[in-house]
């Protein structure tokens, strides 16, 4: 790629991570190296097995093995900061044509990362790297600076009928 852009997938609907993973698979199959950094996530998700099948995808998690239910703990802040540092390192290395920072806006929502932290990542992106940022509640100022923004909006969801998250579909 000659020019990479900044993409944001946000909104309250299902599909933000799924869209980013789909883009990762498409890019990897076209020969791009892809880095996926998952903020807040430290549990097992189906996509973690992708590198076994597609060698040019790398996935790292920057979260604990539990959801943040109330206020984040100092360990959550520490891990998010490590993820931020690793994301800077990955971007500056130019080793990957696609860099996906999954749930980075959830880390922002919990005040583990600031808008300025994320803006600096966006500004540090090398010209040829595609940067994809996901998560609910993307800040308006960052939306304004992105090149592509997709909002997933929930219209109807089977969770309201008591259907729990299903392996291979929601995780």
Secondary structure as GFF3:
##gff-version 3
##sequence-region A 1 171
A	DSSP	beta_strand	6	10	.	.	.	ID=ss1
A	DSSP	alpha_helix	16	29	.	.	.	ID=ss2
A	DSSP	beta_strand	34	39	.	.	.	ID=ss3
A	DSSP	three_ten_helix	46	49	.	.	.	ID=ss4
A	DSSP	alpha_helix	50	53	.	.	.	ID=ss5
A	DSSP	beta_strand	57	62	.	.	.	ID=ss6
A	DSSP	alpha_helix	74	93	.	.	.	ID=ss7
A	DSSP	beta_strand	98	102	.	.	.	ID=ss8
A	DSSP	alpha_helix	104	109	.	.	.	ID=ss9
A	DSSP	alpha_helix	115	124	.	.	.	ID=ss10
A	DSSP	beta_strand	130	134	.	.	.	ID=ss11
A	DSSP	alpha_helix	140	145	.	.	.	ID=ss12
A	DSSP	beta_strand	148	151	.	.	.	ID=ss13
A	DSSP	three_ten_helix	158	161	.	.	.	ID=ss14
###
